[in-house]
Amino acid sequence: MIEFAISIAIGLLAYWLLILRPGRFNFWRLVAKYPDAAYDHFKADNCWRIFENRLPKNYRETLPKARWAGPFRVTVPKLGGKSVYIFGRRMDYAPSQDEFLSRFGHGT
């Protein structure tokens, strides 16, 4: 019985991480593979917000969790290896992810 409950819990966690979690795993995997191109992509599309230094303490006031997914951290080589924090507007980021996947997703 305990093993069954543990299996259910692990299954639900995996489902949340891979399916329900904001963003898609294959998108973020591609961002990790092409961080410079991803940074340019984020900068070019206003459905993304980037913080290039630290997150401000009050970032949830301007980026409420109900409307913005994140923060996602990406290390950008062309910025000297600096980490940036990315937020995606929940209603709008899916087409932007699709565009990035279609441009860079070949052969992954």
C-alpha positions as CSV (number, residue, x, y, z in Angstrom):
1,M,0.0,0.0,0.0
2,I,2.8,2.4,0.9
3,E,4.6,1.6,-2.4
4,F,1.4,2.4,-4.3
5,A,1.0,5.8,-2.6
6,I,4.7,6.6,-3.3
7,S,4.2,5.6,-7.0
8,I,1.2,7.8,-7.3
9,A,3.1,10.7,-5.7
10,I,6.1,10.3,-8.0
11,G,3.7,10.0,-11.0
12,L,1.9,13.2,-10.0
13,L,5.2,15.0,-9.5
14,A,6.5,13.9,-12.9
15,Y,3.3,15.0,-14.5
16,W,3.5,18.4,-13.0
17,L,7.2,18.9,-13.9
18,L,6.8,17.7,-17.5
19,I,3.3,18.7,-18.4
20,L,1.7,21.3,-16.2
21,R,4.7,23.3,-15.2
22,P,4.9,26.7,-16.9
23,G,6.8,26.5,-20.2
24,R,7.7,23.3,-21.9
25,F,10.7,21.1,-21.1
26,N,11.8,20.8,-24.8
27,F,11.7,24.6,-25.1
28,W,13.9,25.2,-22.0
29,R,16.2,22.4,-23.0
30,L,16.8,24.2,-26.3
31,V,17.2,27.5,-24.5
32,A,20.0,25.8,-22.5
33,K,21.6,24.6,-25.7
34,Y,21.4,28.0,-27.5
35,P,21.4,30.6,-24.7
36,D,22.7,33.5,-26.8
37,A,20.0,33.0,-29.4
38,A,17.4,32.5,-26.7
39,Y,18.5,35.8,-25.0
40,D,18.0,37.6,-28.4
41,H,14.7,35.9,-28.8
42,F,13.5,37.0,-25.4
43,K,14.7,40.6,-26.0
44,A,12.8,40.7,-29.3
45,D,9.4,39.6,-28.0
46,N,7.5,41.7,-25.5
47,C,5.8,38.6,-23.9
48,W,9.1,38.1,-22.1
49,R,10.6,40.2,-19.3
50,I,14.3,40.0,-18.6
51,F,16.1,41.0,-15.5
52,E,19.8,41.2,-16.3
53,N,21.0,41.8,-12.8
54,R,19.3,40.7,-9.7
55,L,15.6,40.3,-9.3
56,P,14.2,43.3,-7.5
57,K,12.7,42.5,-4.1
58,N,9.3,43.7,-5.2
59,Y,9.2,41.9,-8.6
60,R,5.9,40.2,-7.9
61,E,4.2,43.6,-7.7
62,T,5.0,44.3,-11.3
63,L,5.0,40.6,-12.4
64,P,2.1,38.9,-10.5
65,K,2.3,35.1,-10.5
66,A,-1.2,34.8,-11.9
67,R,-0.1,36.6,-15.1
68,W,3.7,35.9,-15.4
69,A,5.5,32.5,-15.3
70,G,9.0,32.5,-13.8
71,P,11.6,33.3,-12.9
72,F,13.6,31.1,-15.1
73,R,17.4,31.6,-14.9
74,V,19.5,31.4,-18.0
75,T,23.3,31.9,-18.2
76,V,24.2,33.9,-21.3
77,P,27.7,33.5,-22.6
78,K,27.7,36.6,-24.8
79,L,27.0,38.6,-21.6
80,G,30.2,37.3,-20.0
81,G,28.5,34.3,-18.5
82,K,26.0,36.4,-16.6
83,S,22.8,34.8,-15.4
84,V,19.6,36.6,-16.4
85,Y,16.1,36.0,-15.0
86,I,13.3,35.5,-17.5
87,F,9.5,35.8,-17.0
88,G,6.9,34.9,-19.6
89,R,3.4,36.4,-19.8
90,R,1.2,33.3,-19.3
91,M,-1.4,34.3,-22.0
92,D,1.3,35.0,-24.7
93,Y,4.5,33.0,-24.4
94,A,3.3,29.7,-26.1
95,P,3.6,31.1,-29.6
96,S,7.0,32.6,-28.9
97,Q,8.2,29.2,-27.6
98,D,6.8,27.6,-30.8
99,E,8.7,30.1,-32.9
100,F,12.0,29.4,-31.1
101,L,11.5,25.7,-31.3
102,S,10.8,25.9,-35.0
103,R,13.9,28.0,-35.6
104,F,16.4,26.0,-33.4
105,G,14.7,22.7,-32.7
106,H,16.0,20.8,-35.8
107,G,18.0,17.8,-34.9
108,T,17.3,17.9,-31.2
